[in-house]
Amino acid sequence: MPTLPLALKSLSLRKLRRTNAIKVFLTSALLWLIAYTFCRLRFWRDPHSAFFNDRYVYEWRYSLYREREGRRLITNHNTLAENSSSYTGAGSNPLICAAFLTVRREEENYLEASVGSLLEGLTPLERRALFLNVIFVDTDPSQHPSWGQNWVHRLADHVGSYQNISMDQFHHLQDLEKARNFYEKGACMATNATYLAMFEDDSIVADGWTAKTLEGVSDIARIQTPKHVDNNHPWVYLRLFFTETALSWTSADFAYRNMGWIFIGASLSLLAALMAVRRAYSSSHAYLDYPPMPLSGVVEMNAHGCCTQGLVFPRDQVDALIAHLTEVKAGQTDSIIEEYADAKSLTRYALAPQQLQHVGLKSSRDNLEINTRSTWAFRFEENKPADLRKEHEDLLRDVDIARLLDGHS
């Protein structure tokens, strides 16, 4: 009878479904699928993750929102009819001097979006604590599309260029310009600001960056008081931008160097733990949460910093650093600063999450686009405008930040 084999097969399947092995397999498959889906949705921005998705990770999300806000501010202050006194400028005793170095680019001008996003959202108290210095580093600044525009002189506290210099200095700057070296030209230090921040003109800045920077330097003061009082390791800068691509393991790291032994030890430890749980029928498991990323707050970053976007220097470190840069003369500025900090045993910090994004498709050094994309702050695009606005308002109520702003307005 042909129906007998089918009946036996159906009976076998029903018995098979009742076996513990199948139940364990199906449960494991379901848990694996849930874990895989979670990781694919959670870690697609991590450049070191197996779930990294380079198809969508470079899309502008929060950067596009801030770019529109910044350009809107610039447009509103670029009309001839505007009263120049309608916008708050720096006070007589600024806390931060922010220097924007800008150069004419062949493809697109990012300066308006950069400066606009820096200023958009600042409270009058924050703006009075900020001295904005815009420096046109082209030897012929009239070639820059923003040179002479109304918004530049209305929003910036100082506008600098290299028009009134000697002929020898002019020829030297022309040589630097041909070599696409825009960093030796420097920035002014004429203000009495406690901190000097250096920005490039292809950055988009997040809402609340001033308050978070002040929170960061306050945290550094608390960190360094007990930690470095004997070793005397002052800090040289607080980094507002870094790229996660640089946060990789190297042979200098103990864990990476001993990966094999650690893997064996971890496997044996896990096996022993599972056997102990099975024997004791424990209803709970020990929980340890140590995510390697994302970083949060002020963190030491002495080895993995990248680029010169958004570096905040304490004033007492600037003179010696400028003297060193002048002595070295040629080279990539970020590498020179790192070598200087290593030689002087200076601590470098970063503020996480990042407070600005590098949006230039082509850098001022004429790097290829693939190299410029490697300087991308992947986590920056996760920002939500409403969340940052709320964080900004909460930070302005912080006692330490309010004290800093009140004393420099």
N, C-alpha and C positions, 0 to 999 in steps of 0.2 A: 504494500500500500504506500503510495507516494507521500501521504500525509504524515506517516509515522516519523520519518527523518526530520521533517519540519517541526513536529511537536517536540521531538527530543532536542533539537537545536534551540527551540524557544525556551525549553526547560533549562538547558545548560546556560543560556544567557541570563535567565533570571537568577540562577544560583550564582553565576559569576558576579552579577551586580551586587549580590549580598555579601560577597567575600570582603574581608578587611583590606586586602591588598588593593582591590579596585577602589574602595572608598578612600583609602589613603592616596592613591594615585590621582583620583578626581579632585580631591581636596587640595593636593599639592599643585595640580595644574591650575586650579582656580586661583590659589594664592599667588602662583608665579605670574599668571595673567594680570592680576590686580597690581602686583609689584612692578611688572614691566610697564603697564599703562601709567602708573604713578610716576615712575622714573622718566618715561618718555615725555610726560607733560611738565615735570618739575625741573629736569636737568638739561633741557634742550639748549639753554643758553650757556652752559658750562663748556668751554672749548676743550677741556681735558676729559669730558665724559663720552662714553660710548653712544650716548643719546644726543650728542651735539648735532644740531640741524643748521647747517650753513646756508640753507636756502632762504630762511626767513630771519635769521638772527641779526642781520645788518639793516633791517628795515627801521626807518625812523618812526618811533612812536611818541614817546615823551619828548624827544628832541624836536619833532615837528611841531608839537604843541607849543613848546617854549620859543621856537624860532618865530612862529606867528605872533606870539605875545611881544617878543623883542622888536620885530619889524614894525608892529603897530605902534609901539612907544616911539620908535625913531621917526616914523611918518608924522605922528602927532606933534613932534617938536621940530619938524623940518619946514614948517610953513613960515612965510615971511611975516604974516600977521601976528605971530605969537609974541606974547610979552616974555622977554627973557627972564624976568623975575618970578615967573610962575612955577619954576621948578627948583627944588631944593638942591643946593650944592654942598660941598664940603665945609665943615666948620673950621674954626681957627685952630683946633687941636685934634686933627684926625687920628684915628686909631690904626687904620689900614691904608696904605698907599698901593693902589692897584694899577700896574703899568701894562698897557696893551701895546705890544709891538705889532705893527701892521705893515705889510708889503703888498704892492700891486701884484695880483695873480692873473695869470693868462685866461683862466676859464671862468671864475666866479668870485665875487666879492662877498666874503663872509663877515666883514667887520660890523655891519649894521646889526645883524642877528646876534653877534657875539656881545657887543656892548649893550644892546637892548635887553638881552636875557640877563646880563649881569645886573642891570639896574631895575628891571621890572619886578615889582613886588616888594622892594625895599620900603620900610617905613621911613618917615622923615628923620627919625633918630638914627637909624642905620645909615641913611644917606649922608648925614652930617659927619658921621664917624668914618666915612670913606672918601679918600682923595683919589679921583680918577685921572690918570695921566695917559693920554693917547699919543703914541710916538710913531710918526711916519718915517720908516727907515730907508725908503728909496732916496737916492741922492737927488732925484728930481721929484719931489712930492706931488707936483701938479699932475703927474701921470696917474696918480692914485684916484680912483673914481669917487672916493669920499672926501678928498681934499677940498677944502673951501665950502663944504656944505654947512648949512645953518645948524643942524643938529650937533655937529662936532663941537663947535664952540659953545653951544648952549648947554650941553650935557656934560662935557668934560671940564674938569677943573684946570687942566693944563694941556695944551696941545704942543707937541715938540716935533722938530724936524732937524735936518742937517744942512740948512741953507747958509747960516752965518758961521762958516768954518774956514780955516786956511786952505790954500791950494794943495799943500802936501796932504792934509787930512782928507780933502775931497778926493784926491787920486787914490788914497789908501782905501777909502770907503767904496770907490768904484771897483777896485780889485776884489773887495769882499763881495760886492754885489754880483760880479761876474761869476764868482765861485759859489754863489747862493748861500753865503755865510752871513746871516742877518743877526747874529747873536753878540758878536764882539762890540757892536755899536752901543750897547748898554742902555740904561735908563737912568733918569735923574733920581737923586736922593735928597732933594732940597727940602722936603717936608720933615717934620719931627715925628712922623708916624712910628708907632711901636713895631708894626709888622709891615713888610713889603711883599706884595703878591705879584707874581709874574704870569701873565696870560698871553696866549697866542691868539691870533685873530680868526681862527677857524674852530672855535670852541662854542658850545652851547652850555649855559650855566643854569643849574637847577634853582628853583624857588627856595628861599631860606638859606642860601649858601653862606651868607654873612653870619647869621646866628649859629649855624652848625660849625663854622670855622672858629668862632670865638669859644664855643663849647669845647672844641677840640684842643685849642691852646690852653684852656683852663684845665682840661684833663691831663695834658702833658705836664703842666706845673705840678699837679698832684702826683703824677707818676714819677717824676724826676726827683722830687724832694726826698723820699726815702731811698730810692734806688741808686741815684748817682751822686749822693752827697759826698761819699768817700772816693768814688772812682773819677769824679769830675769829668763826666762825658756829657757836655751840653748838646742840645739838638740844633741841627742846621736848617731843617725845613719841615713843614707839614705838607704832604702831597694831597692835593684835592682831586687828582686824576691818576688812575693807574689802569692797566689792562690786565685782565685775568689770564691772558696768554703767557704772561711772564711768571705767573705763580705756579711753576712746575717743579717737580722733584729733580734734584741733581745729585751727583756722587758726593757732594759735600754734606748732604743730609744723612743723618745716621740711619733713618728708617729706609731710605732708598738704597743706601750702601749695603744694608743687611737684610734686604727684602726676602731672600730665600729662607734665612733662619727665622725671620719674623713670621713668614707664612706657615712654616712647620710648627712653630710654637703656638701660633694662633689656632691652627687646626687641632693640635693635641689638646689645647686648653678648651676649645669648643666641644670636642668629643668628651673630655672629662666632665664638663659642665652638664652636657646632655645626659650622660650616664648618672650623674648625681641627681638631676631633676627626675629622671625616670625612677630611680631607687626611692626617692623621698616623696614622690607624687606631689611635688610642689605645685601650687596653684598660681604662682607668680614667678616671673623671671626678672633677673637683674637687668636694669636698663641703663645704658651708657650712651649719651648723646654728644658726640664730638665731630661735628661736620667740618670738613676742611674748607668749605666755602658755603655760603658767602661770609665774608668777614664783616665785622660790625664794630663801630666806634673807632677810637684811636689805636692803631696797631704799628708796631715797629716794622719797617720795610727797608732794611739795610742792603738787601741783595737783589730784590726783584722790581725795583722802581723803573719806570720807563718814561722818557720824554720830559719836556720842560713845560707842559701845560699845567697851570694851576699850582705853582710852588709858592708857599707862604714862608718867608724868611723872617726870623727875629732880627731886629735892627742891629744888635750887637755882633752879628755874624757877617753882615753884608760887606763892610769895608775890606776885611781880610779876603773874602771870597772874590770881590772885584779885583783886588790886587793880584790874586792867583790867576784869574781868567786873563787879565792883561798880560801877565808874564808868559802864560802858555801860548796866547795869541790864536793858534789855529786848532781846530778839532771840534767834535760834537760837544755842545755845551753840557748835555745831561751826563755824558761819560766823564767829562772833566770834573764836574761837580761831585760825582760819585767817587772818583779817584781822590779828590781833595778831602772828602769826608772820611774815606778809609784811612788816609794818611794822618789825619788829625783826630781819629777816633771819635767822630761826631755821629750822633744818633740821628737817623732819619725816620720820620713817621708818615703814616698815610691815614686819611680819614675815609672810613667806609660806612655806607656805600659812597661811591664817587659823586662829587658835586658838579662835574661837568663832563661833557662828551666831546670827543674829537671827531668833527664832522667833515673835515676836508677830504675830498676824494684824491687830492694831490697835495703833498706837504710842501712847505716852503723850501725844502731841500731838493725838490724835484725827484723824490722817490717814486717808484712805481706804485700803481694803485694797490697791488697785492701787498706791498710792504706797509702802506698807509692803513689798510684794513686791519693789519695786525695790531694797530694801536687803537683798539675799539673797546670802550667800557660796556661790556655786555649787560651788566646788571642795571645800568643807567636807564635803559628803555623800559624797565619794569615799573618806573615811578608812576604814581597816580597823582594828577594835579591836586585833587581835593585832599588826599592824604598829606602831601607835602605842605599845602597851605595850612592844614591843622597843626602839623609839626612845627611849622614856622611860628604860628601864633603861640603855641605852648612854650617854645624856647624863649620867646621874648618876655615871658613871665618868669623865667628862671632868674634867681637872685644874682648869680655870678655874671650872667650876660647883661642883665640890666645895669649892674654896677660898672661894667666895662664901657657900655655905651653911654651912660650918663657922664662918665668922666672924660669922654672924647667926642663931644658934640659941639 
